[in-house]
Amino acid sequence: MILNKLHINQSKCYYIHFKPKTKNNSENIRDFKLFINSQEIKKVAETKFLGVFIDQDLNWDKHILECKRKLNYAIATLSRIKKCIPEGLHPSLYHTLFESHLAYCISVWGGISDAKISELFIIQKKCIRVLFGDYNAYVNKFKTCCRTRPIHDQILGEEFYRKEHTKPLFKKYKILTVKNLYTYHCFMDIFKIIKFQSPISIHSLFKFSKRATSSALITPSPSRHFVYQSAILWNTIDE
């Protein structure tokens, strides 16, 4: 850094202590202090790095919460401006204002549990209905007073409140669900890592099979981390 004439802004420096959940060494780390040029670096439980919130447990709860906030704000924006934009540009609006937040660094944090992914998928389906759904059919449900409906339609049951199915809309506009986005980006990232052997720090984490006719990877211990998930996806190519 000295040769490149770079320096560290110590007022913006923090450090996080990552530790296995099975080991309780909080007492040993409590007295640990980190200094740079005699200035103490503050310890934090979570911080933002290049747009991604990283926490000490690597459960990505803070990042998901922030992502949901951005996605809901994008839905509100799309709902207000969609009538002013030609329908042919709606897919571009979706990719620009919504999917850009959902897919950002998804190969890093996308290996979260299905329960957390489903929360994002519900928000994604809401955006699809708002932007591409049948708006007139939705509004017509509430235009007529219940008393003026036919007698058999006055009781509003499950059918009335049932939401529009989004699967045909995903297929029509060729939009990937959040799970498929994670799979796609993992495939792209591991392909680049293997082809260009860069970054070398991540490339060294993968172990290749010694079979001459196979390009499969030796899968590490099962986890939700990128190395394991991407290795599993990569090995499906040979199947």
Buried (B, 14 or more C-beta within 10 A) or exposed (E): EEEEEEEEEBEEBBEBBEEEEEEEEEEEEEEEEEEEEEEEBEBEEBBEEEEBBBBBBBBBBBBBEBBBEBBEEBBEEBBEEBEEEEEEEBBEBBEEBBBEBBBBEBBBBBBBEEEBBEBBBEBBBBBBBBBBBEBEEEEEEEEEEEEEEEEEEEEEEEEEEEEBEBEEBBEEEEBBBBBEBBBBBBBEBBEEBBEEEEEEEBBEBBEEEEEEEEEBBEBBEEEBBBBBBBBBBBBEEEE
